[in-house]
Amino acid sequence: MTNTFVLLEPDLLLTEIKKVVKTSLVEYDQEKATRENQQLFTINQISKKLKKSHATVKQWVARGLLKTTASGLISEQAINDFLTNKQ
């Protein structure tokens, strides 16, 4: 077994670490949603479903009105909670 080491500039290393962490979080959230029989959506998908702009949905998320997972995805339950509380 051979180990390969690649030296990266600090900024590039940080970017690569962020990519790996983001990918891992998305995979974890998707697996969790599958176990809980929930579908996850992106902000773009939600904006299309609710016929609202991407910016509006992002504002709801930023204000805590619409909850997201650690990776920024939105569960069906979060959408239902948001719509119930909005009315």
C-alpha positions in Angstrom: 0.0 0.0 0.0 1.4 3.4 -1.0 0.5 6.7 0.6 0.4 9.7 -1.5 0.8 13.2 -0.1 0.0 16.4 -2.0 1.0 19.7 -0.6 -1.4 22.5 -1.1 -1.5 26.2 -0.5 -3.5 27.0 2.7 -6.3 28.7 0.8 -6.6 25.8 -1.7 -6.5 23.3 1.2 -9.3 25.1 3.0 -11.4 25.1 -0.2 -10.9 21.4 -0.6 -11.8 20.7 3.0 -15.0 22.7 2.6 -16.0 20.7 -0.5 -15.4 17.4 1.3 -17.4 18.5 4.4 -20.2 19.9 2.3 -20.4 16.7 0.3 -20.4 14.7 3.5 -23.2 16.8 5.1 -25.4 16.5 2.0 -24.9 12.7 1.9 -25.6 12.4 5.7 -28.8 14.6 5.3 -30.0 12.5 2.4 -29.4 9.2 4.3 -31.2 10.6 7.3 -34.1 11.8 5.2 -34.3 8.4 3.6 -34.4 6.7 7.0 -37.2 9.1 8.0 -39.0 8.7 4.6 -38.6 12.5 3.9 -37.5 14.1 0.7 -35.0 17.0 0.8 -35.2 20.0 -1.5 -32.8 22.8 -2.5 -33.7 26.5 -2.1 -34.2 26.7 -5.9 -36.6 23.7 -5.9 -38.6 25.3 -3.0 -38.8 28.7 -4.8 -40.2 27.0 -7.9 -42.7 24.9 -5.8 -44.0 27.9 -3.9 -43.7 30.3 -6.9 -41.5 32.7 -5.0 -38.1 34.1 -5.9 -34.9 32.4 -4.9 -34.0 35.5 -2.9 -37.3 35.4 -1.0 -36.8 31.8 0.1 -33.2 32.6 1.1 -34.6 35.5 3.3 -37.0 33.1 5.0 -34.1 30.7 5.7 -31.9 33.6 7.0 -34.7 34.8 9.3 -35.2 31.3 10.6 -38.7 31.0 9.2 -37.8 28.1 7.1 -35.5 25.5 8.7 -32.7 23.8 6.7 -30.4 20.9 7.4 -26.7 21.5 8.1 -26.0 21.2 4.4 -28.7 23.8 3.5 -31.3 21.4 2.2 -35.0 21.8 3.2 -37.1 18.8 4.4 -40.8 18.2 3.6 -41.5 18.6 7.3 -39.8 22.0 7.4 -41.9 23.2 4.4 -45.1 21.9 6.1 -44.2 23.7 9.4 -43.4 26.9 7.5 -46.7 26.8 5.6 -48.7 26.0 8.7 -47.1 28.8 10.8 -47.4 31.3 7.9 -51.2 31.2 7.8 
